[in-house]
Amino acid sequence: MSNHHVEHALPVEAADSRKLRTYFQDVDEQTVKVLAEKYGQLVPPERLKTMLTQPTSFETPAEFAKNYKAEFGQKPEPGVVGYTERGHSSHVSTKDMAGVPETNLHERLHQMSDARAPEILGQKRYEGITEDLALKLAGQEPAPGDRVAYPEERAAADSLRKNVGDDAVDEAYFKGDPAKLREKLNSVLENDSSEPRTKPLDHTDS
């Protein structure tokens, strides 16, 4: 199970339900389209087809909390506005309307990722990579000083990308293929071990 946290969410007044449902459906369909165009070549066709048959469930805060508790036996932690169980539709709270598109991207990316990705990358890096990709696609990179979701996870993901490159990370995340990742990491380790050691300073009593 993967949860999407936000540091701060603004409540939204009730609006025309039918218009909102249409808006949410359009957002979800566009999200899947964008992901398929961007990363579809890295995932099996059946995974994309499955995503099309599992539309995101957009829920009021009360509905979201009720469904979350029914699923996991406890209330969502403060800041949780989305969750995904592999093989099922994602759930996104509409508490923060402005953040709904990015949260939906985040949860849809979880669906699109390979089931082995969390184990290959480690849960922290996996979550950080998911958030990085969602923000990049949404064009919502936080400004310096803004509160962000998963700050530690994003830092870990950024460090990994800098060491091994985008291709190795994307293949591990979407294809579940760690070959390029291991190759790059081994190369980094070999380069580190081949660097000359600094000669210790001599100390002479005078």
C-alpha positions as a LaTeX table, in Angstrom:
\begin{tabular}{lrrr}
\hline
Residue & $x$ (\AA) & $y$ (\AA) & $z$ (\AA) \\
\hline
Met1 & 0.00 & 0.00 & 0.00 \\
Ser2 & 1.24 & 3.43 & $-0.86$ \\
Asn3 & 0.02 & 6.63 & 0.74 \\
His4 & 0.44 & 10.14 & $-0.57$ \\
His5 & 1.08 & 12.73 & 2.13 \\
Val6 & 0.95 & 16.50 & 1.93 \\
Glu7 & 2.15 & 18.90 & 4.58 \\
His8 & $-0.78$ & 21.26 & 4.27 \\
Ala9 & $-4.13$ & 21.03 & 2.53 \\
Leu10 & $-6.73$ & 23.75 & 2.05 \\
Pro11 & $-10.40$ & 22.79 & 2.45 \\
Val12 & $-12.71$ & 23.51 & $-0.45$ \\
Glu13 & $-16.34$ & 24.56 & $-0.34$ \\
Ala14 & $-18.94$ & 22.16 & $-1.73$ \\
Ala15 & $-19.46$ & 22.67 & $-5.45$ \\
Asp16 & $-21.68$ & 21.28 & $-8.18$ \\
Ser17 & $-21.20$ & 17.52 & $-7.86$ \\
Arg18 & $-21.76$ & 16.61 & $-11.50$ \\
Lys19 & $-19.33$ & 19.23 & $-12.78$ \\
Leu20 & $-16.72$ & 18.07 & $-10.28$ \\
Arg21 & $-17.16$ & 14.43 & $-11.27$ \\
Thr22 & $-16.68$ & 15.36 & $-14.92$ \\
Tyr23 & $-13.60$ & 17.40 & $-14.05$ \\
Phe24 & $-12.12$ & 14.54 & $-12.04$ \\
Gln25 & $-12.80$ & 12.05 & $-14.82$ \\
Asp26 & $-11.11$ & 14.33 & $-17.34$ \\
Val27 & $-8.10$ & 14.79 & $-15.02$ \\
Asp28 & $-7.78$ & 11.03 & $-14.56$ \\
Glu29 & $-8.07$ & 10.21 & $-18.26$ \\
Gln30 & $-5.53$ & 12.89 & $-19.15$ \\
Thr31 & $-3.20$ & 11.58 & $-16.45$ \\
Val32 & $-3.20$ & 8.06 & $-17.86$ \\
Lys33 & $-2.71$ & 9.44 & $-21.39$ \\
Val34 & 0.29 & 11.54 & $-20.35$ \\
Leu35 & 1.88 & 8.64 & $-18.46$ \\
Ala36 & 1.37 & 6.27 & $-21.38$ \\
Glu37 & 2.98 & 8.72 & $-23.80$ \\
Lys38 & 5.90 & 9.42 & $-21.48$ \\
Tyr39 & 6.68 & 5.98 & $-20.04$ \\
Gly40 & 4.50 & 3.52 & $-21.95$ \\
Gln41 & 7.48 & 2.01 & $-23.73$ \\
Leu42 & 8.87 & 0.86 & $-20.38$ \\
Val43 & 5.85 & $-1.11$ & $-19.17$ \\
Pro44 & 3.93 & $-4.12$ & $-20.51$ \\
Pro45 & 0.85 & $-3.20$ & $-22.60$ \\
Glu46 & $-1.41$ & $-5.15$ & $-20.24$ \\
Arg47 & $-0.41$ & $-2.91$ & $-17.36$ \\
Leu48 & $-1.58$ & 0.14 & $-19.29$ \\
Lys49 & $-4.83$ & $-1.62$ & $-20.21$ \\
Thr50 & $-5.42$ & $-2.47$ & $-16.55$ \\
Met51 & $-4.97$ & 1.17 & $-15.59$ \\
Leu52 & $-7.68$ & 2.13 & $-18.05$ \\
Thr53 & $-10.12$ & $-0.26$ & $-16.38$ \\
Gln54 & $-9.37$ & 1.10 & $-12.90$ \\
Pro55 & $-10.45$ & 4.75 & $-12.82$ \\
Thr56 & $-9.37$ & 6.71 & $-9.77$ \\
Ser57 & $-11.94$ & 7.12 & $-7.02$ \\
Phe58 & $-12.12$ & 10.83 & $-6.12$ \\
Glu59 & $-13.68$ & 11.20 & $-2.68$ \\
Thr60 & $-14.74$ & 13.90 & $-0.26$ \\
Pro61 & $-12.62$ & 14.00 & 2.91 \\
Ala62 & $-15.35$ & 12.12 & 4.80 \\
Glu63 & $-15.65$ & 9.43 & 2.10 \\
Phe64 & $-11.88$ & 9.13 & 1.89 \\
Ala65 & $-11.50$ & 8.66 & 5.66 \\
Lys66 & $-14.34$ & 6.12 & 5.74 \\
Asn67 & $-12.92$ & 4.03 & 2.87 \\
Tyr68 & $-9.39$ & 4.24 & 4.25 \\
Lys69 & $-10.54$ & 2.94 & 7.63 \\
Ala70 & $-12.57$ & 0.16 & 5.99 \\
Glu71 & $-9.48$ & $-0.88$ & 4.03 \\
Phe72 & $-6.81$ & $-0.63$ & 6.72 \\
Gly73 & $-8.69$ & $-0.63$ & 10.01 \\
Gln74 & $-7.56$ & 2.82 & 11.07 \\
Lys75 & $-8.04$ & 6.46 & 10.18 \\
Pro76 & $-5.58$ & 8.04 & 7.71 \\
Glu77 & $-2.76$ & 10.00 & 9.28 \\
Pro78 & $-2.97$ & 13.79 & 8.99 \\
Gly79 & $-1.83$ & 14.88 & 5.54 \\
Val80 & $-2.69$ & 11.62 & 3.75 \\
Val81 & $-4.71$ & 12.55 & 0.66 \\
Gly82 & $-4.23$ & 9.48 & $-1.55$ \\
Tyr83 & $-3.53$ & 5.77 & $-1.41$ \\
Thr84 & $-3.15$ & 2.88 & $-3.82$ \\
Glu85 & $-3.40$ & $-0.85$ & $-3.37$ \\
Arg86 & $-1.76$ & $-2.65$ & $-6.30$ \\
Gly87 & $-4.36$ & $-4.22$ & $-8.53$ \\
His88 & $-7.11$ & $-1.84$ & $-7.42$ \\
Ser89 & $-8.28$ & 1.69 & $-8.19$ \\
Ser90 & $-6.48$ & 4.57 & $-6.49$ \\
His91 & $-8.26$ & 6.74 & $-3.94$ \\
Val92 & $-7.75$ & 10.51 & $-3.90$ \\
Ser93 & $-9.21$ & 12.98 & $-1.42$ \\
Thr94 & $-10.65$ & 16.22 & $-2.80$ \\
Lys95 & $-9.78$ & 18.13 & 0.39 \\
Asp96 & $-7.16$ & 20.17 & $-1.46$ \\
Met97 & $-8.60$ & 20.81 & $-4.92$ \\
Ala98 & $-5.44$ & 22.48 & $-6.20$ \\
Gly99 & $-3.41$ & 19.41 & $-5.29$ \\
Val100 & $-5.75$ & 16.80 & $-6.79$ \\
Pro101 & $-4.01$ & 16.54 & $-10.22$ \\
Glu102 & $-0.57$ & 16.01 & $-8.68$ \\
Thr103 & $-1.88$ & 13.52 & $-6.11$ \\
Asn104 & $-3.62$ & 11.60 & $-8.89$ \\
Leu105 & $-0.36$ & 11.54 & $-10.86$ \\
His106 & 1.45 & 10.21 & $-7.80$ \\
Glu107 & $-1.05$ & 7.40 & $-7.27$ \\
Arg108 & $-1.25$ & 6.50 & $-10.96$ \\
Leu109 & 2.55 & 6.28 & $-11.06$ \\
His110 & 2.38 & 3.71 & $-8.27$ \\
Gln111 & 0.02 & 1.67 & $-10.46$ \\
Met112 & 2.31 & 2.05 & $-13.45$ \\
Ser113 & 5.47 & 1.06 & $-11.60$ \\
Asp114 & 6.68 & $-2.52$ & $-11.50$ \\
Ala115 & 5.72 & $-4.57$ & $-8.44$ \\
Arg116 & 9.43 & $-5.25$ & $-7.80$ \\
Ala117 & 10.42 & $-1.58$ & $-7.79$ \\
Pro118 & 10.01 & $-0.95$ & $-4.03$ \\
Glu119 & 12.26 & $-3.89$ & $-3.22$ \\
Ile120 & 14.87 & $-3.01$ & $-5.86$ \\
Leu121 & 15.05 & 0.68 & $-5.02$ \\
Gly122 & 14.17 & 0.56 & $-1.33$ \\
Gln123 & 10.87 & 1.96 & $-0.09$ \\
Lys124 & 12.27 & 5.41 & 0.68 \\
Arg125 & 13.81 & 5.93 & $-2.77$ \\
Tyr126 & 10.78 & 4.37 & $-4.46$ \\
Glu127 & 8.44 & 6.86 & $-2.80$ \\
Gly128 & 10.80 & 9.74 & $-3.53$ \\
Ile129 & 11.05 & 8.81 & $-7.20$ \\
Thr130 & 7.25 & 8.61 & $-7.42$ \\
Glu131 & 6.86 & 12.10 & $-5.98$ \\
Asp132 & 9.63 & 13.52 & $-8.18$ \\
Leu133 & 8.02 & 12.15 & $-11.33$ \\
Ala134 & 4.57 & 13.39 & $-10.31$ \\
Leu135 & 5.80 & 16.92 & $-9.60$ \\
Lys136 & 7.79 & 17.01 & $-12.82$ \\
Leu137 & 4.84 & 15.93 & $-14.94$ \\
Ala138 & 2.47 & 18.27 & $-13.10$ \\
Gly139 & 4.88 & 21.19 & $-13.46$ \\
Gln140 & 4.53 & 21.88 & $-9.75$ \\
Glu141 & 8.09 & 21.82 & $-8.47$ \\
Pro142 & 7.96 & 23.61 & $-5.09$ \\
Ala143 & 9.78 & 26.91 & $-4.73$ \\
Pro144 & 12.57 & 27.19 & $-2.15$ \\
Gly145 & 11.03 & 27.37 & 1.29 \\
Asp146 & 7.74 & 25.72 & 0.28 \\
Arg147 & 6.54 & 22.74 & 2.25 \\
Val148 & 6.90 & 19.53 & 0.25 \\
Ala149 & 5.75 & 15.93 & 0.52 \\
Tyr150 & 8.39 & 13.30 & 1.21 \\
Pro151 & 11.42 & 15.63 & 1.65 \\
Glu152 & 13.74 & 12.85 & 2.90 \\
Glu153 & 12.52 & 10.40 & 0.29 \\
Arg154 & 13.03 & 12.93 & $-2.50$ \\
Ala155 & 16.55 & 13.67 & $-1.29$ \\
Ala156 & 17.39 & 9.96 & $-1.36$ \\
Ala157 & 15.92 & 9.61 & $-4.85$ \\
Asp158 & 17.82 & 12.66 & $-6.09$ \\
Ser159 & 21.09 & 11.25 & $-4.76$ \\
Leu160 & 20.47 & 7.96 & $-6.56$ \\
Arg161 & 19.68 & 9.68 & $-9.88$ \\
Lys162 & 22.84 & 11.76 & $-9.66$ \\
Asn163 & 24.91 & 8.61 & $-9.15$ \\
Val164 & 23.36 & 6.28 & $-11.73$ \\
Gly165 & 21.41 & 8.47 & $-14.18$ \\
Asp166 & 17.77 & 8.60 & $-15.28$ \\
Asp167 & 17.78 & 5.51 & $-17.50$ \\
Ala168 & 18.91 & 3.16 & $-14.73$ \\
Val169 & 16.33 & 4.54 & $-12.31$ \\
Asp170 & 13.48 & 4.46 & $-14.84$ \\
Glu171 & 14.21 & 0.86 & $-15.85$ \\
Ala172 & 14.22 & $-0.24$ & $-12.22$ \\
Tyr173 & 11.05 & 1.72 & $-11.44$ \\
Phe174 & 8.90 & 0.89 & $-14.46$ \\
Lys175 & 10.39 & $-2.39$ & $-15.73$ \\
Gly176 & 11.59 & $-3.93$ & $-12.48$ \\
Asp177 & 14.95 & $-4.42$ & $-14.19$ \\
Pro178 & 17.89 & $-3.71$ & $-11.86$ \\
Ala179 & 20.66 & $-4.61$ & $-14.34$ \\
Lys180 & 21.60 & $-1.08$ & $-15.38$ \\
Leu181 & 21.21 & 0.17 & $-11.82$ \\
Arg182 & 23.64 & $-2.45$ & $-10.49$ \\
Glu183 & 26.07 & $-1.78$ & $-13.31$ \\
Lys184 & 26.11 & 1.95 & $-12.59$ \\
Leu185 & 26.39 & 1.47 & $-8.83$ \\
Asn186 & 29.28 & $-0.97$ & $-9.26$ \\
Ser187 & 31.01 & 1.56 & $-11.49$ \\
Val188 & 30.56 & 4.28 & $-8.86$ \\
Leu189 & 31.96 & 2.02 & $-6.15$ \\
Glu190 & 34.93 & 1.04 & $-8.31$ \\
Asn191 & 35.73 & 4.68 & $-9.05$ \\
Asp192 & 35.52 & 5.54 & $-5.37$ \\
Ser193 & 37.88 & 2.72 & $-4.40$ \\
Ser194 & 40.40 & 3.65 & $-7.11$ \\
Glu195 & 40.79 & 7.26 & $-5.97$ \\
Pro196 & 44.17 & 7.90 & $-4.34$ \\
Arg197 & 44.04 & 8.22 & $-0.59$ \\
Thr198 & 45.10 & 11.48 & 0.95 \\
Lys199 & 48.47 & 11.18 & 2.69 \\
Pro200 & 48.06 & 11.81 & 6.41 \\
Leu201 & 49.70 & 14.93 & 7.76 \\
Asp202 & 52.94 & 14.33 & 9.63 \\
His203 & 53.26 & 15.83 & 13.08 \\
Thr204 & 56.73 & 16.46 & 14.45 \\
Asp205 & 57.43 & 17.75 & 17.89 \\
Ser206 & 59.86 & 20.66 & 17.81 \\
\hline
\end{tabular}
